[in-house]
Amino acid sequence: MSAHKHPISIYWNYCSKSEQKELLIRPINNNLKNISINVKDILNQVHNEGDRALFKFNLHFDKVKTKQLRIPSETIITSGNNLSNTIKKAIHIAITNITKFHQAQYSSEINLETFPEVYCRQIIRPLNIVGLYVPGGTAPLLSTVMMLGIPARIAQCKRIILCSPPPVPDIITYTAQLCGINEIYQIGGSQAIAAMGFGTESVPKVDKIFGPGNAWVTEAKRQINFAPNGTAIDMLAGPSEVLIIADNTANPIFIAADLLSQAEHGPDSHMILITPSIHIAEQTKKELYKQLQILPRKNIIQDSLTNGRIIITNDLMECFSISNDYAPEHLIIHISHAQDYLNHVINAGSIFLGNWSPAVAGDYASGPNHVLPTYGRSIATSGLGVVDFQKRISVQQLTQNGLLKLSSTIKTLAQIEQLKAHEYAVIYRINHIKEQNEHS
């Protein structure tokens, strides 16, 4: 299939079970073994040499000779001076919407009596120090700053640090400041993950690392997470992916634009269109070719289109069944009365309903988070939210009377599990209560 520079249409029911399975396989990065070895070496150098290694890697990888790793506060304060009002307004609207959505996720604490005089609570505590990674590259990813910084602030994390490759653009610094982040380090790649994971003279060791990145960054997060006494991570985010379900009322121009917008992320992005309509499949293919001609990242997109799939099914229900098996990061439902089909979706990172809901709305400004599970992980995990920046701690308090009433239940269960010391932890207390009652 890779000989084609655009997706070919495949009839789902003409394929064997194994061919169907193969159609849904995501592209695999064959350089992972080399990346893993190189990342391990970078992590070791940062662990052993601290800041010195970070200055060296800034020069080696980013070709920037940095005088200091932390961006001075006066630079942060003045970072918005050269930005236009149009840019500032767009950032402000996006921040407002993302804040509204994430504020609603802040869960209330639990306080209840589960059994007479047995009081149970759940209290919420923010993570103490969190590290946010914002990739560099061809364009500044200010949307990532918002998607990480806003839930961290709502969760009330005590200290939020941000790392991004040098030179960090003003727009990143300005957006970070609006999200309440004033501790910004110019460090990129695996070395930034290492700095946050181990801590150096300048960079604190964090409790949890958040943020997307290329294969090197993802591998660094994996290694740091698995290291003894390793740092927690949000998720291992892979290349971008979108699956579109379309019926015969869909607009092929919109479908093609949605597929191309995700393909633009990188050559290993994955796009799938599933439709019972042969007409929609064919028209979308024409549109893909037409729209591709005017795009500046045409070469990158062509590479990802070779992995693209257009699958033709017998009916709409089959589309949903295939989508649930694939468990996409972004699921766009281009069908009439799309909301009526929502209950058929079991697995997806984020869902976009109807003709007027492109995935790019979620990438930037509608409100929900754009850090989402990829590689089929939406079967069991969710997109990033406030809860990821918090811990839930349970609290229990029993009165004497409460323990007396519950004691026979606890003792019976401890006996079944043959854990005598468990039983005695209750028996000694019950005996003590009985003695007290006798003396009073």
C-alpha positions in Angstrom: 0.0 0.0 0.0 2.9 2.3 0.6 3.5 2.7 -3.1 0.6 5.1 -3.3 1.0 8.7 -2.4 -2.6 8.9 -1.2 -4.8 6.5 0.6 -6.5 3.8 -1.5 -10.1 2.8 -0.8 -10.5 -0.6 0.7 -13.8 -2.6 1.1 -13.8 -3.8 4.7 -15.9 -6.9 4.0 -13.7 -8.1 1.2 -10.8 -8.4 3.6 -10.0 -11.4 5.8 -9.9 -11.0 9.6 -6.1 -10.8 9.5 -6.2 -8.2 6.7 -8.8 -6.2 8.6 -6.5 -6.2 11.6 -3.5 -5.1 9.5 -5.5 -2.1 8.1 -5.7 -0.7 11.6 -2.1 -1.1 12.5 -0.3 2.2 13.2 3.0 3.1 11.5 6.0 1.9 13.5 9.2 3.8 14.1 12.0 1.5 13.1 14.7 3.6 14.7 13.5 3.1 18.3 16.4 0.8 19.3 19.0 3.4 18.3 17.0 6.2 19.9 16.8 4.2 23.1 20.6 3.8 23.3 21.2 7.5 22.5 18.6 8.7 25.0 20.1 6.5 27.8 23.5 8.1 27.1 22.0 11.6 27.3 20.1 10.8 30.6 23.4 9.4 32.1 25.3 12.6 31.2 22.7 14.9 32.7 22.5 12.7 35.8 26.3 12.8 36.2 27.2 16.3 35.0 24.0 18.3 35.8 23.9 21.8 34.4 27.2 21.4 32.5 25.7 18.7 30.3 22.6 20.9 29.7 24.7 23.8 28.4 26.7 21.3 26.2 23.5 19.8 24.7 22.0 23.2 24.1 25.0 24.0 21.9 25.2 20.5 20.3 21.4 20.0 19.5 20.0 23.5 19.3 23.1 25.4 18.2 22.5 27.9 21.0 25.1 29.0 23.5 23.1 29.8 26.5 24.5 31.9 29.3 21.9 30.8 31.8 19.3 28.0 31.8 16.6 29.9 33.6 14.9 32.8 31.7 15.2 36.0 33.8 11.9 37.4 35.3 12.3 40.7 33.5 12.4 38.9 30.1 9.2 37.1 31.1 7.5 40.3 32.2 8.3 42.1 28.9 7.7 39.1 26.7 4.3 40.5 25.4 5.7 43.9 24.3 6.2 42.9 20.7 3.0 40.8 20.3 0.1 42.2 18.4 -3.3 42.8 20.0 -4.8 40.2 17.6 -2.5 37.6 19.0 -3.1 38.6 22.6 -6.9 38.5 22.1 -6.7 35.0 20.5 -4.6 33.7 23.5 -7.0 35.3 26.0 -10.1 33.7 24.4 -8.4 30.3 24.3 -7.2 30.5 27.9 -10.7 31.6 29.0 -12.4 28.6 27.3 -9.8 26.0 28.4 -10.0 27.4 32.0 -13.8 27.1 32.0 -13.7 23.5 30.9 -10.9 22.4 33.3 -12.3 24.4 36.3 -15.5 22.2 36.0 -13.3 19.1 36.4 -12.1 20.1 39.9 -13.8 17.4 41.9 -15.3 18.1 45.3 -14.0 16.2 48.3 -16.0 13.3 49.7 -17.3 13.2 53.3 -19.7 10.5 54.4 -20.7 7.9 57.0 -20.4 4.5 55.4 -21.7 2.6 58.5 -22.9 3.9 61.8 -20.1 6.0 63.3 -17.6 5.0 60.6 -16.6 8.3 58.9 -14.8 8.2 55.6 -13.4 11.1 53.6 -11.5 11.7 50.4 -9.3 14.8 50.5 -7.5 16.2 47.5 -3.9 17.4 47.4 -2.1 19.0 44.5 1.2 17.6 43.3 4.0 19.6 44.8 6.4 20.3 41.9 5.4 19.5 38.3 7.5 19.8 35.1 5.9 20.8 31.8 7.6 20.1 28.5 6.8 22.2 25.5 8.5 21.1 22.2 10.3 23.5 19.9 10.6 22.9 16.2 9.4 24.9 13.3 6.6 26.8 15.1 6.0 27.8 18.7 3.4 25.4 20.3 1.7 27.9 22.6 -1.4 25.7 22.7 0.6 23.1 24.6 1.6 25.7 27.1 -2.1 26.4 27.8 -3.2 22.7 27.8 -0.5 21.9 30.4 -0.3 25.1 32.4 -4.0 25.7 33.0 -4.9 22.4 34.6 -1.7 22.6 36.7 -2.7 26.0 38.0 -6.4 25.0 38.7 -5.1 21.9 40.6 -3.0 24.4 42.7 0.3 22.8 42.2 2.8 24.5 44.5 5.6 24.9 41.9 5.2 24.7 38.1 8.3 24.7 35.9 8.4 24.7 32.1 11.2 23.5 29.8 11.4 24.4 26.1 14.3 24.3 23.6 16.3 27.5 23.2 15.8 30.1 22.1 12.4 30.2 23.7 10.1 32.5 21.7 8.4 35.5 23.4 5.0 34.1 22.6 5.7 30.9 24.6 7.0 33.0 27.6 4.1 35.4 27.4 1.5 32.5 27.3 3.3 30.7 30.2 3.1 33.9 32.3 -0.6 34.2 31.6 -1.0 30.6 32.8 0.7 31.5 36.1 4.1 30.0 35.2 7.2 32.1 36.0 9.9 29.5 36.1 11.0 28.8 32.6 14.1 26.9 31.5 15.6 26.9 28.0 16.3 23.2 27.7 14.9 20.9 25.0 14.7 17.2 24.1 15.6 14.2 26.2 18.0 16.4 28.2 15.0 18.5 29.4 13.2 15.4 30.6 16.4 14.2 32.3 16.8 17.6 34.1 13.3 17.5 35.4 13.5 13.8 36.3 16.8 13.9 38.1 17.2 17.5 39.1 20.4 19.5 38.5 22.0 22.6 40.2 19.5 24.9 38.4 16.5 22.7 37.7 14.5 21.1 40.5 13.6 17.4 40.4 9.8 17.3 39.8 7.1 14.9 41.0 5.6 14.4 37.6 6.6 15.3 34.0 3.9 16.4 31.5 3.9 17.2 27.8 4.3 15.8 24.3 7.4 15.5 22.2 9.2 13.6 19.5 10.4 10.0 19.7 13.4 11.1 21.7 11.4 13.0 24.3 8.9 10.1 24.6 11.7 7.6 25.1 13.3 9.8 27.7 9.9 9.9 29.6 9.7 6.1 29.4 13.2 5.6 30.7 12.8 8.2 33.5 9.5 6.6 34.5 11.0 3.1 34.7 14.2 4.1 36.5 14.5 3.1 40.2 12.9 5.9 42.2 11.8 7.2 38.8 9.6 10.3 38.2 5.9 9.8 37.2 4.8 10.9 33.7 1.4 11.9 32.3 1.4 9.5 29.3 3.5 8.2 26.4 2.0 10.3 23.6 2.7 8.9 20.2 2.2 10.5 16.7 -1.1 12.3 16.0 -4.0 10.2 14.7 -7.5 10.9 13.5 -10.4 8.6 12.5 -13.4 10.1 10.7 -16.7 8.4 10.3 -18.8 9.9 7.5 -22.2 9.2 6.0 -23.5 10.3 2.5 -24.5 13.8 3.9 -20.8 14.7 4.8 -18.8 17.3 3.0 -15.7 15.8 1.3 -14.0 19.2 1.5 -14.3 19.3 5.3 -13.2 15.6 5.6 -10.1 16.1 3.5 -9.2 19.3 5.4 -9.6 17.4 8.8 -7.4 14.5 7.6 -4.7 16.9 6.3 -4.7 19.0 9.4 -3.6 15.9 11.5 -1.3 14.6 8.7 0.5 18.0 9.0 1.9 17.1 12.4 4.5 14.7 11.0 5.3 11.8 8.6 4.2 9.2 11.1 0.7 10.7 11.7 -2.1 8.3 11.0 -5.4 9.1 9.3 -8.4 6.9 8.6 -11.7 7.6 6.9 -14.5 5.0 7.4 -17.7 5.4 5.4 -20.5 3.3 3.9 -20.6 5.7 1.0 -18.4 5.0 -2.1 -19.2 8.5 -3.4 -17.8 10.1 -0.2 -14.7 7.9 -0.4 -13.9 8.9 -4.0 -14.7 12.6 -3.6 -12.6 12.8 -0.4 -9.7 11.3 -2.3 -10.0 14.0 -5.0 -10.2 16.7 -2.4 -7.1 15.4 -0.5 -5.1 15.7 -3.7 -6.4 19.1 -4.5 -5.9 20.6 -1.1 -2.5 19.1 -0.7 -1.1 21.1 -3.6 -1.4 24.4 -1.7 0.1 23.2 1.7 3.6 24.3 2.7 4.2 21.0 4.6 3.3 19.0 1.5 6.3 16.6 1.7 5.6 15.7 5.4 1.9 15.2 4.6 2.6 13.0 1.6 4.6 10.6 3.8 1.8 10.3 6.3 -0.8 9.9 3.6 1.0 6.7 2.5 -0.1 5.2 5.8 -3.6 6.6 5.4 -6.7 4.4 5.0 -10.1 4.9 3.4 -12.3 2.0 4.5 -15.7 1.3 2.9 -18.2 -0.5 5.1 -21.7 -2.0 4.6 -23.3 0.4 7.1 -22.8 3.0 9.8 -22.8 0.6 12.7 -19.9 -1.2 11.2 -18.0 2.1 11.1 -18.4 2.5 14.9 -17.4 -1.1 15.5 -14.1 -0.6 13.6 -13.5 2.8 15.3 -13.9 1.2 18.8 -11.4 -1.5 17.8 -8.9 1.2 16.6 -9.5 3.5 19.7 -8.5 6.7 18.0 -6.9 9.8 19.6 -9.3 12.1 17.6 -12.7 10.8 16.4 -14.6 13.1 14.1 -18.2 12.1 13.4 -19.3 13.7 10.1 -22.8 12.4 10.0 -26.3 13.9 10.2 -27.6 14.0 13.8 -24.2 13.0 15.0 -25.0 13.5 18.7 -27.6 10.6 18.4 -24.7 8.2 17.7 -22.6 9.3 20.7 -23.7 6.2 22.8 -22.1 3.9 20.1 -18.6 5.3 20.9 -16.7 3.3 23.5 -13.1 4.2 22.8 -11.8 7.6 21.8 -9.5 10.3 23.2 -11.7 13.2 22.1 -14.8 13.3 20.0 -15.9 16.0 17.5 -19.5 15.9 16.5 -21.0 17.1 13.2 -19.8 19.2 10.3 -18.9 22.3 12.3 -16.6 20.6 14.8 -13.1 20.2 13.4 -10.4 18.6 15.5 -8.4 21.8 15.3 -11.0 23.5 17.5 -10.0 21.1 20.2 -6.3 21.6 19.4 -6.5 25.2 20.2 -9.5 26.9 21.8 -12.8 25.1 22.4 -11.9 24.0 26.0 -11.1 20.3 26.4 -7.5 19.2 26.6 -5.5 18.3 23.5 -3.0 16.0 25.3 -4.7 12.7 24.4 -4.0 9.0 24.5 -2.6 7.6 21.2 -1.7 4.1 19.9 -5.0 2.6 21.0 -4.5 3.6 24.7 -7.9 5.3 24.7 -9.3 1.8 25.4 -8.2 2.3 29.0 -6.9 5.9 29.5 -8.3 9.4 29.2 -7.0 12.8 28.0 -5.1 15.0 30.3 -7.2 16.8 33.0 -7.0 18.5 36.4 -7.1 15.1 38.1 -3.7 14.3 36.6 -2.1 17.1 38.7 -3.7 16.0 41.9 -3.7 13.1 44.4 -6.7 11.7 46.2 -6.1 10.7 49.8 -8.7 8.7 51.8 -9.3 9.4 55.4 -11.1 7.2 57.9 -12.2 7.8 61.5 -14.1 5.3 63.6 -15.6 6.0 67.0 -15.3 3.4 69.7 -18.9 2.5 69.0 -18.3 2.4 65.3 -15.4 0.0 65.7 -17.4 -2.2 68.1 -20.3 -2.5 65.5 -17.9 -3.2 62.6 -15.5 -5.5 64.5 -17.3 -8.9 63.9 -17.2 -8.2 60.1 -13.5 -7.3 60.2 -12.6 -10.3 62.3 -14.6 -12.7 60.0 -12.9 -11.4 56.9 -9.4 -11.5 58.6 -10.0 -15.2 59.6 -11.0 -16.1 56.0 -7.7 -14.6 54.8 -5.9 -16.3 57.7 -4.2 -13.0 58.8 -4.1 -13.3 62.6 -2.3 -10.0 63.3 -5.1 -8.2 61.4 -7.6 -9.8 63.7 -5.7 -8.9 66.8 -5.5 -5.2 65.8 -9.2 -5.2 66.3 -9.4 -7.7 69.3 -7.0 -5.7 71.5 -9.1 -2.6 71.0 -12.3 -4.3 71.7 -10.9 -5.8 74.9 -9.7 -2.4 75.9 -13.1 -0.9 75.4 -14.7 -3.7 77.4 -12.3 -3.2 80.3 -13.0 0.5 80.3 -16.7 -0.1 80.4 -16.3 -2.6 83.2 -14.4 -0.1 85.3 -16.7 2.8 84.7 
